[in-house]
Amino acid sequence: MLKRVSMVLVAAWMLIDMITVRAQERGGPPQPSREHEKLGVFVGTWKDEAVMKPGPFGPGGKLSLTESCEWFTGGFIVVCHTDTTGFMGDVKTLTVLTYDPEEKLYKFYEFNSVGWSQSAKGSVDGDTWTFDGESKMGGKLIKSRSTIRLSSPDSAVVRSEVSVEGGPMTLLMELNGTRVKQSSSNFNLRELPTTIGQPRRTCL
């Protein structure tokens, strides 16, 4: 078994070496694509107010969030740290957003301080981002959909819906976010957009 793992690692390193050599032959390391750069709309510090609706996960209530989103080194990934307070107590969340050129879609990964994690795949159409995912909770299949509309460069409205065990999608949460601070790091991307729809944030 360990021998198989070793062989896989060797093959992976050989592949990485080949990619590195080809990148050097082409004049440098890979550069972020226009699709990666679109993630710049999420970068900065955001103040959010949300309302969780009564439903399968409890009676609901109000939440306040502070989100800090930054480019990860290289400009391919946006990493967000979120502090949430409200009826659920204090929760910290780590979110990772990136673009997968092989599948030609965006990917979202989230982990929080109460042990919950999820992932989703998404797309963007103008100023609207849509992420769909599924996970299990208490043995039940949960499908989720989050729609993020950036009505201006510094404001966002998020609607999160869920389906339990194949049931209809129902509204779980509504969030209004305002960017209060731009990020100082952009890793010299070709042209980070400063307005919606130009080549240049909120976490889910």
Backbone as JSON Lines, residues from 0, in Angstrom:
{"i":0,"aa":"M","n":[0.83,-1.2,0.0],"ca":[0.0,0.0,0.0],"c":[0.86,1.25,0.0]}
{"i":1,"aa":"L","n":[1.88,1.29,0.9],"ca":[2.77,2.45,0.95],"c":[3.55,2.61,-0.34]}
{"i":2,"aa":"K","n":[3.88,1.47,-0.97],"ca":[4.61,1.54,-2.23],"c":[3.76,2.21,-3.3]}
{"i":3,"aa":"R","n":[2.46,1.9,-3.3],"ca":[1.56,2.53,-4.27],"c":[1.5,4.03,-4.04]}
{"i":4,"aa":"V","n":[1.4,4.43,-2.77],"ca":[1.38,5.86,-2.45],"c":[2.65,6.52,-2.93]}
{"i":5,"aa":"S","n":[3.79,5.88,-2.71],"ca":[5.07,6.43,-3.14],"c":[5.11,6.61,-4.65]}
{"i":6,"aa":"M","n":[4.61,5.62,-5.38],"ca":[4.6,5.7,-6.85],"c":[3.72,6.85,-7.33]}
{"i":7,"aa":"V","n":[2.57,7.03,-6.67],"ca":[1.67,8.12,-7.04],"c":[2.34,9.46,-6.81]}
{"i":8,"aa":"L","n":[3.04,9.6,-5.66],"ca":[3.73,10.85,-5.34],"c":[4.82,11.14,-6.36]}
{"i":9,"aa":"V","n":[5.58,10.11,-6.75],"ca":[6.64,10.28,-7.75],"c":[6.04,10.75,-9.07]}
{"i":10,"aa":"A","n":[4.94,10.11,-9.48],"ca":[4.3,10.51,-10.74],"c":[3.8,11.94,-10.67]}
{"i":11,"aa":"A","n":[3.25,12.32,-9.51],"ca":[2.75,13.69,-9.36],"c":[3.88,14.7,-9.46]}
{"i":12,"aa":"W","n":[5.0,14.41,-8.82],"ca":[6.14,15.33,-8.87],"c":[6.7,15.44,-10.29]}
{"i":13,"aa":"M","n":[6.71,14.31,-11.02],"ca":[7.18,14.34,-12.41],"c":[6.28,15.24,-13.24]}
{"i":14,"aa":"L","n":[4.95,15.15,-13.0],"ca":[4.0,15.98,-13.74],"c":[4.21,17.45,-13.42]}
{"i":15,"aa":"I","n":[4.42,17.75,-12.13],"ca":[4.67,19.13,-11.72],"c":[5.94,19.67,-12.38]}
{"i":16,"aa":"D","n":[7.0,18.83,-12.43],"ca":[8.24,19.25,-13.08],"c":[8.0,19.58,-14.55]}
{"i":17,"aa":"M","n":[7.2,18.73,-15.23],"ca":[6.91,18.97,-16.64],"c":[6.18,20.29,-16.84]}
{"i":18,"aa":"I","n":[5.19,20.54,-15.97],"ca":[4.43,21.78,-16.07],"c":[5.33,22.98,-15.84]}
{"i":19,"aa":"T","n":[6.23,22.86,-14.84],"ca":[7.15,23.95,-14.52],"c":[8.08,24.24,-15.7]}
{"i":20,"aa":"V","n":[8.62,23.18,-16.32],"ca":[9.52,23.36,-17.45],"c":[8.79,24.04,-18.6]}
{"i":21,"aa":"R","n":[7.56,23.6,-18.89],"ca":[6.8,24.19,-19.99],"c":[6.48,25.66,-19.71]}
{"i":22,"aa":"A","n":[6.18,25.95,-18.45],"ca":[5.9,27.34,-18.09],"c":[7.12,28.21,-18.29]}
{"i":23,"aa":"Q","n":[8.3,27.69,-17.92],"ca":[9.53,28.45,-18.09],"c":[9.83,28.66,-19.57]}
{"i":24,"aa":"E","n":[9.54,27.6,-20.38],"ca":[9.78,27.73,-21.81],"c":[8.89,28.79,-22.43]}
{"i":25,"aa":"R","n":[7.71,28.98,-21.86],"ca":[6.77,29.96,-22.39],"c":[6.99,31.34,-21.81]}
{"i":26,"aa":"G","n":[8.0,31.47,-20.96],"ca":[8.34,32.81,-20.48],"c":[7.86,33.13,-19.08]}
{"i":27,"aa":"G","n":[7.56,32.12,-18.25],"ca":[7.19,32.41,-16.87],"c":[6.08,31.51,-16.37]}
{"i":28,"aa":"P","n":[5.71,31.7,-15.11],"ca":[4.67,30.88,-14.49],"c":[3.29,31.21,-15.06]}
{"i":29,"aa":"P","n":[2.3,30.34,-14.84],"ca":[0.94,30.63,-15.3],"c":[0.42,31.94,-14.72]}
{"i":30,"aa":"Q","n":[-0.42,32.62,-15.48],"ca":[-1.01,33.87,-15.04],"c":[-2.52,33.7,-14.86]}
{"i":31,"aa":"P","n":[-3.12,34.43,-13.92],"ca":[-4.57,34.35,-13.74],"c":[-5.31,34.75,-15.02]}
{"i":32,"aa":"S","n":[-6.39,34.05,-15.28],"ca":[-7.21,34.35,-16.46],"c":[-8.21,35.46,-16.14]}
{"i":33,"aa":"R","n":[-8.94,35.9,-17.16],"ca":[-9.98,36.9,-16.93],"c":[-11.04,36.36,-15.97]}
{"i":34,"aa":"E","n":[-11.28,35.04,-16.04],"ca":[-12.26,34.44,-15.13],"c":[-11.78,34.51,-13.69]}
{"i":35,"aa":"H","n":[-10.49,34.29,-13.44],"ca":[-9.95,34.44,-12.09],"c":[-10.1,35.89,-11.62]}
{"i":36,"aa":"E","n":[-9.79,36.82,-12.5],"ca":[-9.82,38.23,-12.13],"c":[-11.21,38.71,-11.71]}
{"i":37,"aa":"K","n":[-12.25,38.08,-12.25],"ca":[-13.62,38.48,-11.88],"c":[-13.89,38.29,-10.4]}
{"i":38,"aa":"L","n":[-13.13,37.4,-9.74],"ca":[-13.3,37.19,-8.3],"c":[-12.91,38.43,-7.5]}
{"i":39,"aa":"G","n":[-12.27,39.39,-8.14],"ca":[-11.89,40.62,-7.47],"c":[-13.07,41.41,-6.92]}
{"i":40,"aa":"V","n":[-14.29,41.14,-7.43],"ca":[-15.46,41.87,-6.92],"c":[-15.74,41.53,-5.46]}
{"i":41,"aa":"F","n":[-15.16,40.42,-4.95],"ca":[-15.4,40.01,-3.57],"c":[-14.32,40.51,-2.61]}
{"i":42,"aa":"V","n":[-13.24,41.05,-3.13],"ca":[-12.1,41.43,-2.29],"c":[-12.37,42.71,-1.51]}
{"i":43,"aa":"G","n":[-11.99,42.71,-0.23],"ca":[-12.19,43.86,0.64],"c":[-12.8,43.45,1.96]}
{"i":44,"aa":"T","n":[-13.17,44.43,2.78],"ca":[-13.84,44.17,4.05],"c":[-15.3,44.55,3.93]}
{"i":45,"aa":"W","n":[-16.17,43.62,4.33],"ca":[-17.6,43.8,4.18],"c":[-18.31,43.72,5.53]}
{"i":46,"aa":"K","n":[-19.34,44.53,5.7],"ca":[-20.24,44.46,6.85],"c":[-21.59,43.98,6.33]}
{"i":47,"aa":"D","n":[-22.07,42.87,6.88],"ca":[-23.29,42.25,6.39],"c":[-24.33,42.1,7.5]}
{"i":48,"aa":"E","n":[-25.58,42.24,7.13],"ca":[-26.71,41.96,8.03],"c":[-27.59,40.92,7.34]}
{"i":49,"aa":"A","n":[-27.91,39.85,8.09],"ca":[-28.66,38.76,7.48],"c":[-29.82,38.33,8.39]}
{"i":50,"aa":"V","n":[-30.82,37.74,7.76],"ca":[-31.96,37.18,8.49],"c":[-32.12,35.72,8.06]}
{"i":51,"aa":"M","n":[-32.02,34.81,9.03],"ca":[-32.26,33.4,8.78],"c":[-33.74,33.12,8.99]}
{"i":52,"aa":"K","n":[-34.36,32.51,8.0],"ca":[-35.79,32.25,8.06],"c":[-36.09,31.0,8.9]}
{"i":53,"aa":"P","n":[-37.23,30.96,9.57],"ca":[-37.63,29.72,10.25],"c":[-37.75,28.6,9.23]}
{"i":54,"aa":"G","n":[-37.31,27.4,9.61],"ca":[-37.35,26.3,8.67],"c":[-36.8,25.02,9.25]}
{"i":55,"aa":"P","n":[-36.27,24.16,8.4],"ca":[-35.8,22.84,8.85],"c":[-34.6,22.91,9.79]}
{"i":56,"aa":"F","n":[-33.92,24.08,9.86],"ca":[-32.74,24.19,10.7],"c":[-32.98,25.0,11.97]}
{"i":57,"aa":"G","n":[-34.24,25.29,12.29],"ca":[-34.52,26.01,13.52],"c":[-35.45,27.19,13.3]}
{"i":58,"aa":"P","n":[-35.64,27.98,14.37],"ca":[-36.6,29.09,14.31],"c":[-36.1,30.32,13.57]}
{"i":59,"aa":"G","n":[-34.8,30.37,13.27],"ca":[-34.27,31.52,12.56],"c":[-33.95,32.68,13.48]}
{"i":60,"aa":"G","n":[-33.48,33.79,12.87],"ca":[-33.1,34.96,13.64],"c":[-32.17,35.85,12.84]}
{"i":61,"aa":"K","n":[-31.66,36.9,13.51],"ca":[-30.79,37.87,12.83],"c":[-29.31,37.55,13.06]}
{"i":62,"aa":"L","n":[-28.5,37.91,12.07],"ca":[-27.06,37.69,12.12],"c":[-26.33,38.94,11.65]}
{"i":63,"aa":"S","n":[-25.18,39.22,12.25],"ca":[-24.29,40.29,11.79],"c":[-22.95,39.66,11.43]}
{"i":64,"aa":"L","n":[-22.4,40.05,10.29],"ca":[-21.17,39.44,9.8],"c":[-20.16,40.51,9.42]}
{"i":65,"aa":"T","n":[-18.88,40.23,9.7],"ca":[-17.77,41.03,9.2],"c":[-16.89,40.1,8.38]}
{"i":66,"aa":"E","n":[-16.73,40.4,7.1],"ca":[-15.97,39.54,6.19],"c":[-14.75,40.28,5.66]}
{"i":67,"aa":"S","n":[-13.62,39.62,5.71],"ca":[-12.39,40.17,5.15],"c":[-11.89,39.21,4.07]}
{"i":68,"aa":"C","n":[-11.91,39.67,2.81],"ca":[-11.54,38.83,1.67],"c":[-10.3,39.39,0.99]}
{"i":69,"aa":"E","n":[-9.31,38.53,0.76],"ca":[-8.04,38.93,0.17],"c":[-7.64,37.96,-0.94]}
{"i":70,"aa":"W","n":[-6.85,38.48,-1.89],"ca":[-6.24,37.59,-2.88],"c":[-5.18,36.74,-2.21]}
{"i":71,"aa":"F","n":[-5.19,35.44,-2.5],"ca":[-4.09,34.56,-2.1],"c":[-2.95,34.77,-3.08]}
{"i":72,"aa":"T","n":[-1.72,34.54,-2.62],"ca":[-0.54,34.76,-3.44],"c":[-0.69,34.14,-4.83]}
{"i":73,"aa":"G","n":[-0.46,34.92,-5.85],"ca":[-0.55,34.44,-7.22],"c":[-1.75,34.98,-7.96]}
{"i":74,"aa":"G","n":[-2.83,35.32,-7.23],"ca":[-3.99,35.92,-7.87],"c":[-4.98,34.95,-8.46]}
{"i":75,"aa":"F","n":[-4.9,33.65,-8.1],"ca":[-5.86,32.68,-8.6],"c":[-7.01,32.41,-7.63]}
{"i":76,"aa":"I","n":[-6.83,32.76,-6.36],"ca":[-7.76,32.37,-5.31],"c":[-8.06,33.56,-4.41]}
{"i":77,"aa":"V","n":[-9.32,33.69,-3.99],"ca":[-9.71,34.66,-2.98],"c":[-10.03,33.91,-1.68]}
{"i":78,"aa":"V","n":[-9.44,34.36,-0.58],"ca":[-9.64,33.74,0.73],"c":[-10.36,34.74,1.64]}
{"i":79,"aa":"C","n":[-11.44,34.29,2.29],"ca":[-12.23,35.16,3.16],"c":[-12.29,34.6,4.58]}
{"i":80,"aa":"H","n":[-12.15,35.49,5.55],"ca":[-12.33,35.16,6.96],"c":[-13.55,35.94,7.46]}
{"i":81,"aa":"T","n":[-14.51,35.22,8.05],"ca":[-15.77,35.84,8.47],"c":[-16.03,35.61,9.95]}
{"i":82,"aa":"D","n":[-16.41,36.69,10.65],"ca":[-16.86,36.61,12.04],"c":[-18.35,36.88,12.05]}
{"i":83,"aa":"T","n":[-19.12,35.92,12.59],"ca":[-20.58,36.03,12.63],"c":[-21.06,36.06,14.07]}
{"i":84,"aa":"T","n":[-21.95,36.99,14.38],"ca":[-22.58,37.05,15.7],"c":[-24.09,37.08,15.51]}
{"i":85,"aa":"G","n":[-24.81,36.62,16.53],"ca":[-26.27,36.62,16.44],"c":[-26.88,35.47,17.2]}
{"i":86,"aa":"F","n":[-28.04,35.04,16.75],"ca":[-28.79,34.02,17.49],"c":[-28.07,32.67,17.53]}
{"i":87,"aa":"M","n":[-27.11,32.45,16.63],"ca":[-26.36,31.19,16.6],"c":[-25.11,31.25,17.48]}
{"i":88,"aa":"G","n":[-24.85,32.41,18.11],"ca":[-23.62,32.56,18.87],"c":[-22.54,33.13,17.97]}
{"i":89,"aa":"D","n":[-21.29,33.01,18.43],"ca":[-20.15,33.52,17.64],"c":[-19.58,32.39,16.8]}
{"i":90,"aa":"V","n":[-19.49,32.62,15.5],"ca":[-18.99,31.61,14.56],"c":[-17.95,32.25,13.66]}
{"i":91,"aa":"K","n":[-16.84,31.54,13.46],"ca":[-15.81,31.99,12.53],"c":[-15.81,31.07,11.32]}
{"i":92,"aa":"T","n":[-15.62,31.66,10.14],"ca":[-15.7,30.9,8.89],"c":[-14.53,31.21,7.98]}
{"i":93,"aa":"L","n":[-14.01,30.18,7.33],"ca":[-12.98,30.32,6.3],"c":[-13.6,29.92,4.97]}
{"i":94,"aa":"T","n":[-13.51,30.82,3.98],"ca":[-14.07,30.56,2.66],"c":[-12.99,30.71,1.6]}
{"i":95,"aa":"V","n":[-12.99,29.81,0.62],"ca":[-12.03,29.85,-0.49],"c":[-12.82,29.86,-1.8]}
{"i":96,"aa":"L","n":[-12.49,30.81,-2.67],"ca":[-13.14,30.93,-3.97],"c":[-12.09,30.86,-5.07]}
{"i":97,"aa":"T","n":[-12.38,30.09,-6.13],"ca":[-11.44,30.02,-7.24],"c":[-12.2,29.67,-8.52]}
{"i":98,"aa":"Y","n":[-11.46,29.63,-9.63],"ca":[-12.04,29.25,-10.92],"c":[-11.35,28.01,-11.42]}
{"i":99,"aa":"D","n":[-12.12,27.04,-11.9],"ca":[-11.57,25.79,-12.45],"c":[-11.64,25.84,-13.97]}
{"i":100,"aa":"P","n":[-10.51,26.04,-14.65],"ca":[-10.53,26.15,-16.11],"c":[-10.88,24.84,-16.81]}
{"i":101,"aa":"E","n":[-10.68,23.7,-16.12],"ca":[-11.02,22.42,-16.73],"c":[-12.54,22.25,-16.8]}
{"i":102,"aa":"E","n":[-13.23,22.56,-15.69],"ca":[-14.69,22.44,-15.67],"c":[-15.38,23.71,-16.15]}
{"i":103,"aa":"K","n":[-14.61,24.78,-16.29],"ca":[-15.13,26.08,-16.73],"c":[-16.24,26.58,-15.81]}
{"i":104,"aa":"L","n":[-15.96,26.54,-14.53],"ca":[-16.91,27.05,-13.54],"c":[-16.15,27.48,-12.29]}
{"i":105,"aa":"Y","n":[-16.84,28.23,-11.43],"ca":[-16.25,28.7,-10.18],"c":[-16.49,27.68,-9.08]}
{"i":106,"aa":"K","n":[-15.57,27.63,-8.11],"ca":[-15.7,26.7,-7.0],"c":[-15.58,27.45,-5.67]}
{"i":107,"aa":"F","n":[-16.37,26.98,-4.72],"ca":[-16.5,27.61,-3.42],"c":[-16.34,26.54,-2.35]}
{"i":108,"aa":"Y","n":[-15.46,26.81,-1.36],"ca":[-15.26,25.89,-0.24],"c":[-15.39,26.68,1.06]}
{"i":109,"aa":"E","n":[-16.12,26.1,2.04],"ca":[-16.34,26.81,3.29],"c":[-16.18,25.87,4.48]}
{"i":110,"aa":"F","n":[-15.51,26.37,5.53],"ca":[-15.29,25.62,6.76],"c":[-15.53,26.58,7.93]}
{"i":111,"aa":"N","n":[-16.25,26.11,8.98],"ca":[-16.47,27.02,10.1],"c":[-16.08,26.4,11.44]}
{"i":112,"aa":"S","n":[-16.14,27.23,12.47],"ca":[-15.63,26.85,13.79],"c":[-16.55,25.93,14.56]}
{"i":113,"aa":"V","n":[-17.72,25.59,14.01],"ca":[-18.6,24.63,14.69],"c":[-18.61,23.29,13.95]}
{"i":114,"aa":"G","n":[-17.61,23.1,13.06],"ca":[-17.43,21.8,12.43],"c":[-18.18,21.57,11.14]}
{"i":115,"aa":"W","n":[-18.84,22.59,10.62],"ca":[-19.61,22.44,9.38],"c":[-18.75,22.83,8.19]}
{"i":116,"aa":"S","n":[-18.86,22.07,7.11],"ca":[-18.15,22.43,5.88],"c":[-19.06,22.15,4.7]}
{"i":117,"aa":"Q","n":[-18.81,22.87,3.61],"ca":[-19.59,22.65,2.4],"c":[-18.8,23.13,1.2]}
{"i":118,"aa":"S","n":[-19.24,22.7,0.04],"ca":[-18.63,23.15,-1.21],"c":[-19.74,23.38,-2.22]}
{"i":119,"aa":"A","n":[-19.44,24.19,-3.24],"ca":[-20.44,24.48,-4.26],"c":[-19.73,24.85,-5.55]}
{"i":120,"aa":"K","n":[-20.47,24.76,-6.64],"ca":[-19.97,25.16,-7.94],"c":[-20.85,26.27,-8.49]}
{"i":121,"aa":"G","n":[-20.23,27.21,-9.2],"ca":[-21.01,28.36,-9.6],"c":[-20.64,28.96,-10.94]}
{"i":122,"aa":"S","n":[-21.41,29.98,-11.3],"ca":[-21.21,30.72,-12.54],"c":[-21.58,32.17,-12.3]}
{"i":123,"aa":"V","n":[-21.2,33.02,-13.24],"ca":[-21.52,34.45,-13.13],"c":[-22.17,34.9,-14.43]}
{"i":124,"aa":"D","n":[-23.21,35.72,-14.29],"ca":[-23.91,36.3,-15.43],"c":[-24.13,37.77,-15.13]}
{"i":125,"aa":"G","n":[-23.31,38.62,-15.7],"ca":[-23.39,40.05,-15.42],"c":[-23.02,40.33,-13.98]}
{"i":126,"aa":"D","n":[-23.94,40.9,-13.21],"ca":[-23.64,41.22,-11.82],"c":[-24.19,40.17,-10.85]}
{"i":127,"aa":"T","n":[-24.59,39.01,-11.38],"ca":[-25.19,37.97,-10.54],"c":[-24.37,36.68,-10.56]}
{"i":128,"aa":"W","n":[-24.02,36.2,-9.38],"ca":[-23.29,34.95,-9.2],"c":[-24.24,33.91,-8.6]}
{"i":129,"aa":"T","n":[-24.17,32.67,-9.08],"ca":[-25.02,31.6,-8.57],"c":[-24.16,30.4,-8.23]}
{"i":130,"aa":"F","n":[-24.29,29.9,-6.99],"ca":[-23.54,28.74,-6.54],"c":[-24.5,27.64,-6.09]}
{"i":131,"aa":"D","n":[-24.31,26.42,-6.6],"ca":[-25.13,25.27,-6.21],"c":[-24.25,24.21,-5.56]}
{"i":132,"aa":"G","n":[-24.74,23.65,-4.46],"ca":[-23.98,22.61,-3.78],"c":[-24.9,21.61,-3.11]}
{"i":133,"aa":"E","n":[-24.31,20.55,-2.58],"ca":[-25.09,19.58,-1.82],"c":[-24.21,18.95,-0.75]}
{"i":134,"aa":"S","n":[-24.84,18.57,0.35],"ca":[-24.13,17.97,1.47],"c":[-25.14,17.16,2.27]}
{"i":135,"aa":"K","n":[-24.67,16.53,3.35],"ca":[-25.56,15.76,4.21],"c":[-25.54,16.32,5.62]}
{"i":136,"aa":"M","n":[-26.71,16.37,6.23],"ca":[-26.83,16.84,7.6],"c":[-27.84,15.94,8.31]}
{"i":137,"aa":"G","n":[-27.39,15.3,9.38],"ca":[-28.28,14.39,10.09],"c":[-28.75,13.24,9.22]}
{"i":138,"aa":"G","n":[-27.9,12.85,8.26],"ca":[-28.26,11.76,7.35],"c":[-29.16,12.18,6.22]}
{"i":139,"aa":"K","n":[-29.54,13.46,6.13],"ca":[-30.42,13.93,5.08],"c":[-29.65,14.69,4.01]}
{"i":140,"aa":"L","n":[-30.05,14.49,2.77],"ca":[-29.41,15.18,1.65],"c":[-29.92,16.6,1.58]}
{"i":141,"aa":"I","n":[-28.98,17.56,1.63],"ca":[-29.32,18.98,1.56],"c":[-28.73,19.56,0.28]}
{"i":142,"aa":"K","n":[-29.59,20.11,-0.56],"ca":[-29.11,20.84,-1.74],"c":[-29.26,22.33,-1.46]}
{"i":143,"aa":"S","n":[-28.26,23.09,-1.85],"ca":[-28.28,24.53,-1.57],"c":[-28.06,25.33,-2.84]}
{"i":144,"aa":"R","n":[-28.58,26.55,-2.83],"ca":[-28.34,27.49,-3.93],"c":[-28.22,28.89,-3.33]}
{"i":145,"aa":"S","n":[-27.11,29.55,-3.61],"ca":[-26.9,30.92,-3.17],"c":[-26.77,31.82,-4.39]}
{"i":146,"aa":"T","n":[-27.58,32.86,-4.42],"ca":[-27.54,33.83,-5.51],"c":[-27.04,35.16,-4.96]}
{"i":147,"aa":"I","n":[-25.94,35.65,-5.51],"ca":[-25.31,36.89,-5.05],"c":[-25.46,37.93,-6.16]}
{"i":148,"aa":"R","n":[-26.15,39.02,-5.84],"ca":[-26.29,40.1,-6.82],"c":[-25.57,41.33,-6.31]}
{"i":149,"aa":"L","n":[-24.57,41.77,-7.06],"ca":[-23.81,42.96,-6.71],"c":[-24.41,44.14,-7.48]}
{"i":150,"aa":"S","n":[-25.36,44.8,-6.83],"ca":[-26.09,45.87,-7.49],"c":[-25.24,47.11,-7.72]}
{"i":151,"aa":"S","n":[-24.13,47.23,-6.98],"ca":[-23.15,48.29,-7.19],"c":[-21.8,47.73,-6.76]}
{"i":152,"aa":"P","n":[-20.67,48.42,-7.05],"ca":[-19.37,47.87,-6.69],"c":[-19.21,47.58,-5.2]}
{"i":153,"aa":"D","n":[-19.95,48.28,-4.33],"ca":[-19.75,48.12,-2.89],"c":[-21.0,47.65,-2.16]}
{"i":154,"aa":"S","n":[-21.92,47.02,-2.85],"ca":[-23.1,46.48,-2.18],"c":[-23.5,45.16,-2.81]}
{"i":155,"aa":"A","n":[-24.06,44.27,-1.97],"ca":[-24.45,42.95,-2.45],"c":[-25.69,42.48,-1.71]}
{"i":156,"aa":"V","n":[-26.51,41.72,-2.42],"ca":[-27.68,41.08,-1.84],"c":[-27.56,39.59,-2.1]}
{"i":157,"aa":"V","n":[-27.68,38.79,-1.05],"ca":[-27.53,37.34,-1.16],"c":[-28.83,36.67,-0.74]}
{"i":158,"aa":"R","n":[-29.29,35.72,-1.53],"ca":[-30.43,34.87,-1.19],"c":[-29.95,33.43,-1.19]}
{"i":159,"aa":"S","n":[-30.12,32.74,-0.07],"ca":[-29.72,31.34,0.05],"c":[-30.96,30.47,0.2]}
{"i":160,"aa":"E","n":[-31.06,29.45,-0.64],"ca":[-32.18,28.52,-0.62],"c":[-31.68,27.11,-0.36]}
{"i":161,"aa":"V","n":[-32.56,26.26,0.2],"ca":[-32.19,24.87,0.45],"c":[-33.34,23.95,0.07]}
{"i":162,"aa":"S","n":[-32.96,22.74,-0.27],"ca":[-33.91,21.66,-0.51],"c":[-33.5,20.48,0.36]}
{"i":163,"aa":"V","n":[-34.44,19.92,1.1],"ca":[-34.16,18.79,1.99],"c":[-34.78,17.52,1.41]}
{"i":164,"aa":"E","n":[-33.92,16.52,1.19],"ca":[-34.36,15.21,0.71],"c":[-35.23,15.32,-0.55]}
{"i":165,"aa":"G","n":[-34.78,16.16,-1.49],"ca":[-35.49,16.26,-2.76],"c":[-36.72,17.14,-2.75]}
{"i":166,"aa":"G","n":[-36.96,17.82,-1.65],"ca":[-38.12,18.71,-1.57],"c":[-37.89,19.99,-2.35]}
{"i":167,"aa":"P","n":[-38.87,20.89,-2.39],"ca":[-38.73,22.14,-3.15],"c":[-37.7,23.07,-2.51]}
{"i":168,"aa":"M","n":[-37.1,23.91,-3.33],"ca":[-36.18,24.91,-2.82],"c":[-36.96,25.95,-2.02]}
{"i":169,"aa":"T","n":[-36.53,26.21,-0.77],"ca":[-37.19,27.21,0.06],"c":[-36.15,28.21,0.55]}
{"i":170,"aa":"L","n":[-36.58,29.45,0.73],"ca":[-35.67,30.51,1.15],"c":[-35.19,30.26,2.58]}
{"i":171,"aa":"L","n":[-33.87,30.23,2.78],"ca":[-33.28,30.01,4.09],"c":[-32.76,31.31,4.69]}
{"i":172,"aa":"M","n":[-32.11,32.15,3.86],"ca":[-31.48,33.35,4.4],"c":[-31.44,34.45,3.35]}
{"i":173,"aa":"E","n":[-31.59,35.69,3.83],"ca":[-31.38,36.87,3.01],"c":[-30.33,37.73,3.67]}
{"i":174,"aa":"L","n":[-29.39,38.24,2.89],"ca":[-28.27,39.0,3.42],"c":[-28.06,40.26,2.6]}
{"i":175,"aa":"N","n":[-27.78,41.36,3.28],"ca":[-27.39,42.61,2.62],"c":[-25.99,42.98,3.08]}
{"i":176,"aa":"G","n":[-25.09,43.16,2.13],"ca":[-23.7,43.46,2.45],"c":[-23.23,44.78,1.88]}
{"i":177,"aa":"T","n":[-22.34,45.44,2.62],"ca":[-21.74,46.7,2.17],"c":[-20.23,46.62,2.34]}
{"i":178,"aa":"R","n":[-19.5,46.92,1.27],"ca":[-18.05,46.93,1.38],"c":[-17.63,48.24,2.05]}
{"i":179,"aa":"V","n":[-16.87,48.12,3.15],"ca":[-16.46,49.3,3.9],"c":[-14.98,49.61,3.69]}
{"i":180,"aa":"K","n":[-14.25,48.69,3.06],"ca":[-12.82,48.93,2.85],"c":[-12.34,48.09,1.69]}
{"i":181,"aa":"Q","n":[-11.61,48.72,0.77],"ca":[-10.99,48.01,-0.33],"c":[-9.73,47.31,0.16]}
{"i":182,"aa":"S","n":[-9.32,46.27,-0.56],"ca":[-8.07,45.58,-0.22],"c":[-6.9,46.32,-0.85]}
{"i":183,"aa":"S","n":[-5.76,46.27,-0.15],"ca":[-4.56,46.93,-0.67],"c":[-3.73,46.0,-1.53]}
{"i":184,"aa":"S","n":[-4.06,44.68,-1.57],"ca":[-3.25,43.72,-2.33],"c":[-4.02,43.22,-3.54]}
{"i":185,"aa":"N","n":[-3.39,43.33,-4.72],"ca":[-4.03,42.78,-5.92],"c":[-3.09,41.89,-6.71]}
{"i":186,"aa":"F","n":[-1.84,41.72,-6.24],"ca":[-0.85,40.86,-6.87],"c":[-0.64,41.18,-8.34]}
{"i":187,"aa":"N","n":[-0.82,42.48,-8.67],"ca":[-0.5,42.96,-10.02],"c":[-1.23,42.2,-11.11]}
{"i":188,"aa":"L","n":[-2.5,41.91,-10.88],"ca":[-3.29,41.32,-11.95],"c":[-3.39,42.32,-13.08]}
{"i":189,"aa":"R","n":[-3.69,41.81,-14.27],"ca":[-3.64,42.66,-15.45],"c":[-4.51,43.91,-15.29]}
{"i":190,"aa":"E","n":[-5.73,43.73,-14.78],"ca":[-6.62,44.88,-14.62],"c":[-7.76,44.48,-13.71]}
{"i":191,"aa":"L","n":[-7.62,44.72,-12.42],"ca":[-8.69,44.38,-11.5],"c":[-9.85,45.34,-11.71]}
{"i":192,"aa":"P","n":[-11.07,44.83,-11.88],"ca":[-12.19,45.71,-12.12],"c":[-12.55,46.54,-10.91]}
{"i":193,"aa":"T","n":[-13.03,47.74,-11.15],"ca":[-13.46,48.61,-10.07],"c":[-14.96,48.82,-10.09]}
{"i":194,"aa":"T","n":[-15.61,48.37,-11.15],"ca":[-17.07,48.46,-11.21],"c":[-17.62,47.16,-11.77]}
{"i":195,"aa":"I","n":[-18.86,46.88,-11.45],"ca":[-19.47,45.66,-11.92],"c":[-19.54,45.66,-13.43]}
{"i":196,"aa":"G","n":[-19.14,44.49,-14.01],"ca":[-19.19,44.36,-15.45],"c":[-17.88,44.69,-16.11]}
{"i":197,"aa":"Q","n":[-16.94,45.35,-15.4],"ca":[-15.63,45.61,-15.97],"c":[-14.69,44.49,-15.53]}
{"i":198,"aa":"P","n":[-13.52,44.31,-16.33],"ca":[-12.53,43.36,-15.87],"c":[-11.97,43.84,-14.54]}
{"i":199,"aa":"R","n":[-12.35,43.48,-13.06],"ca":[-11.81,43.8,-11.67],"c":[-11.91,42.68,-10.69]}
{"i":200,"aa":"R","n":[-16.88,40.42,-4.6],"ca":[-16.8,40.06,-3.35],"c":[-18.1,39.85,-2.81]}
{"i":201,"aa":"T","n":[-19.19,39.14,-2.33],"ca":[-19.25,38.85,-0.94],"c":[-19.17,37.37,-0.77]}
{"i":202,"aa":"C","n":[-18.68,36.9,0.31],"ca":[-18.62,35.48,0.53],"c":[-20.01,34.96,0.84]}
{"i":203,"aa":"L","n":[-20.19,33.65,0.67],"ca":[-21.53,33.11,0.8],"c":[-21.94,32.93,2.24]}
